[in-house]
Amino acid sequence: MARRSSRAWQRMLSGRRLDLLDPTPFDIEIEDIAHGLAFVARWNGQTHGDWPYSVAEHSVLVEDIFARLNPASEPSWRLAALLHDAPEYVIGDMISPVKSALGHEYGAMDERLTTAIHRRFGLPAILPAAIKKKIKLADRISARLEAVQIAGFSESEARRLFPVPNAELLTSLEITPEPPATVRAAYLARFHFLMGLIDSRN
C-alpha cells in the first residue's frame, strides 16, 4: 500500500486552500495576506511596546521608504515593495541566522510563493534586478530603524550590521507597533491605493 504524503496546504480564512509546494495565483487573496502578516511578528517578537511589531507594519514602512527614495517610480514597483515579504503570511518571518541554517529549501518555497503572489497582482514573476536592489535598500533602512527604535540594538551595533546610505531617513521616521487590526487595515488601504494608481495608468 502506497504511503500517504504529508499535507502541504494551508486553509485560509477566505476559504482558499494554498498548496505551499505548488502555489497558484488563483489561491492568493490580499485579505489573507494582510491578515496573516498582521499577526506575524518581526524580530521573533523581541521588540519593545505593547504589541508585536508585525511584518504587515514593516511592509507598509518599506513601501513608504521606497517611495521616498524613488518618488518617480511606477506604482507597480511600489506595490512590489509592499508585497516584498508577502510569502511570510504562510511561512512566517524567520531571522536571518535561521534562514541561513535552513538554506535552499526555505529559499525555494519563498520563491514559489513570491512568483504566485506577483502573478496574482499583475507583477512580473521575477522583478528587474534594479528594482529588487532598490526594494532591498528600503528593507535594509527599515531594519536599521527597527533595530535601534524597537529591537534593543545600540546605534553602533545597528550601524555595523545594517549599513545604509540615505541616513536622513533614520531621523525622520518613527516606529510605533500597532494592534493587528489597525495594521491589517493600513496594509489593505495601502494596497488598494496602489492598485488604484496602477489602474488609472492602464
C-alpha positions, 0 to 999 in steps of 0.5 A, a space after each residue: 500500500 502506497 504511503 500517504 504524503 504529508 499535507 502541504 496546504 494551508 486553509 485560509 480564512 477566505 476559504 482558499 486552500 494554498 498548496 505551499 509546494 505548488 502555489 497558484 495565483 488563483 489561491 492568493 487573496 490580499 485579505 489573507 495576506 494582510 491578515 496573516 502578516 498582521 499577526 506575524 511578528 518581526 524580530 521573533 517578537 523581541 521588540 519593545 511596546 505593547 504589541 508585536 511589531 508585525 511584518 504587515 507594519 514593516 511592509 507598509 514602512 518599506 513601501 513608504 521608504 521606497 517611495 521616498 527614495 524613488 518618488 518617480 517610480 511606477 506604482 507597480 514597483 511600489 506595490 512590489 515593495 509592499 508585497 516584498 515579504 508577502 510569502 511570510 503570511 504562510 511561512 512566517 518571518 524567520 531571522 536571518 541566522 535561521 534562514 541561513 541554517 535552513 538554506 535552499 529549501 526555505 529559499 525555494 518555497 519563498 520563491 514559489 510563493 513570491 512568483 504566485 503572489 506577483 502573478 496574482 497582482 499583475 507583477 512580473 514573476 521575477 522583478 528587474 534586478 534594479 528594482 529588487 536592489 532598490 526594494 532591498 535598500 528600503 528593507 535594509 533602512 527599515 531594519 536599521 530603524 527597527 533595530 535601534 527604535 524597537 529591537 534593543 540594538 545600540 546605534 553602533 551595533 545597528 550601524 555595523 550590521 545594517 549599513 545604509 546610505 540615505 541616513 536622513 531617513 533614520 531621523 525622520 521616521 518613527 516606529 510605533 507597533 500597532 494592534 493587528 487590526 489597525 495594521 491589517 487595515 493600513 496594509 489593505 488601504 495601502 494596497 488598494 491605493 496602489 492598485 488604484 494608481 496602477 489602474 488609472 495608468 492602464 
